[in-house]
Amino acid sequence: MIAIATRALTVACLILGSMPAFGQPLVQNGLLDLSDWDLVQDGVVELDGDWLFYWGEHLNSAQLALRPPGDESLMSVPSNWNTSTSFPAVGIATYRLEILLADLSPLALKFRTVGTAYRLFVDGKQLLEVGRAGQSLATSSPDYLSKIVGFIPGSKRVEIIIQVSNFHHRNAGLWETIKFGHPDDLTTLRQNRLSLDLILYGAIVMMALYNLITWATRTKNLSGLYLGLFCLVISARILLVDERYLNQVFPTLGWSLLTRFEYFTWMISIPIFLNFIRSMFPTEVSILALRTLWGLSALFCGLTLFLPIAMATELVVPYQIVTLLGMVYAAYCIGLAIFRRKEGSYLFGIGAALLTLAALSDIFTVMLTLDLENKLQIGLFLFVLLQSIQVSLRSSRAFQTVEAQSSELRKTNLELHIQQKLRRAAEGQSTELNQQVNQARRVAGYGIVANAVSDRLLHQVDASEPDDSVANVAVHTLNDVATLLRGDEPERKSIDLSEFIVDFFKSESYKSLRAEYPLVEIDYQLDAMQGEFKGAPLYLQFLIYHLIRYSMATQIHAQQVKITGKTDYVFAGSLFHHQVSDGNYYIVGIEDQGQGIHPEDLVEIFDPQLRTAGFKNLEKNSRDLAIAWTILEDHGGALDLHSLAESTRLELYFPCGNGQ
């Protein structure tokens, strides 16, 4: 109901905005009484109302004087004679109006376009012809020219006759408002409108060049390309409508070519606009819908360019339906992006709303012959301005991310270099010393695990929610610490990691995580494990629990955690904090869509006492990573970490070679 009311209000505002000013006289029965209207003080008058109309004839003043009363009909201006009455669009007609004046000062008439050729007579004298207003297709030629015609009235009763011909367009008649007033006032009015058109044109072209240059310097940024193309298309359209500046600058191009170009710029702009939305929000726009719109646009553009012009004008209404459907789908995609809280979606939504109102005003102008001056151009300008700001901000953030990642890489390389030196020095020590160091490190690691187990046990005691699995981990941890202190190795069992992780999602531990973070969705796709891996099931369950808990806890908004698993052969190389040897590994990937890790935190990311430089959720949950790190190292595994601005991916490498 709210949506329907909003649209109704919008349409009402558009229609009201097109009505004449309050108190302005209207043409009634072919007569406009301005005897009490001061054109200097009260301003320009719009010649809207009911004109006398003579179908199928071109009549002059002398011929009209001989016509018997009642031989005429009335025709509303502005309107199309084929939509207001049952007359066909193809044909000729005569419009007649008489104006009663207050004085005999110089006057003028301002025309924009008439459908599609006409002659103007004032008091029996022909003052203007636009195109050739013949009585057949062979003797007629259409044209669009914005004109101001001045004259000095011979009496206080002025007769205006307009002979109109149309053999080239789907609509015909005096379809735009004719303005009447002093020549200086009408000239100023036209210059103001033309100046605004040219200012908007220049501003939009500059934004087009800026976005295209931004794209050229970083070709992966497709939003700059599509926004730049959209700007070029709509800037050309500004010169083709309203005051039709391009018609005046290049009159030799002809009405047919300029009309085709006008339609082409409109038709091609719709799929370009949807492409721009997809470049900003790729997961919200269906590629099938985009391809369908491009197919329809290509079909209509081809027909517009190659069909006879009279048939090409018939494509306007069908493509208006395509445009409205495209606008509805675009609004759905933008609404979906706002609902999902995608970056920049709110600013995009505001700009799209302005553009939608402007586009609707353009459609209503054509369909209802309203006089909504400059609404579309201003709406387009505001939309392009907001989106240029948005694209600029995205590019700026991308460069900042690159700089941060470069700094992060330098720090990581330095840390790896230091670790390699330490490892080479440690390798030169005796076997006994290495065993003692490893034993001490593993005991310390089990201390971290034991501390986490203790916290979970205390939490369950407070919540009266006993869980035997946690108690089992506690007992197992104490046994393994005692085993290590005796110099022995803890017991390990053969485990199929893919089945093990699937079983975890059926455990009470996972159910407790779902209860703690109900808005985070878990999506997993695990290939069957190949090879053999030996480990401690209780510790591995603890590892999986804390890694998934970390990924869920670091979500800023309700998003998704993806878990993958596959067996792959890995060549020797360096990972995040580990060296990995040649061999088969079962690689478990855990990817979240939360905030990335600050570069300064990456060096000590597995410190349980971490104090972060940026993300506080990471500081509160750093112990989860420390626990996972400890258990993974104790099982001979390795860990890799990839952190971007809006996601973090952890990859766990479990050796699964035969006869491990």
Secondary structure, DSSP 8 states (H G I E B T S, - for coil): -HHHHHHHHHHHHHHHHHS--TT---BBTTEEE-TT--TTTT--EE--EEEEEEET----HHHHHTS-TT--EEEEESS-HHHHSS--SSEEEEEEEEEE-S----EEEEE---BSEEEEEETTEEEEEESB--SSTTT-B-----EEEEE--SSSEEEEEEEEEESSSS--B--S--EEE-HHHHHHHHHHHHHHHHHHHHHHHHHHHHHHHHHHHSTT-HHHHHHHHHHHHHHHHHTTSTT-HHHHH-GGG-HHHHHHHHHHHHHHHHHHHHHHHHHH-TTTS-HHHHHHHHHHHHHHHHHHHHS-HHHHGGGHHHHHHHHHHHHHHHHHHHHHHHHTT-TTHHHHHHHHHHHHHHHHHHHHHHHH----TTHHHHHHHHHHHHHHHHHHHHHHHHHHHHHHHHHHHHHHHHHHHHHHHHHHHHHTS-HHHHHHHHHHHHHHHHHHHHHHHHHHHHHHHHHT---HHHHHHHHHHHHHHHHHHTT-----EE--HHHHHHHHTTSHHHHHHHHHSTT-EEEEEE----S--EE-HHHHHHHHHHHHHHHHHT-SSS-EEEEEEEEEEE-SEE-SS-EE-SEEEEEEEEEE-S----GGGSTTTT-TT---SS-HHHHHTHHHHHHHHHHHHHTT-EEEEEE-SS-EEEEEEEE--TT-
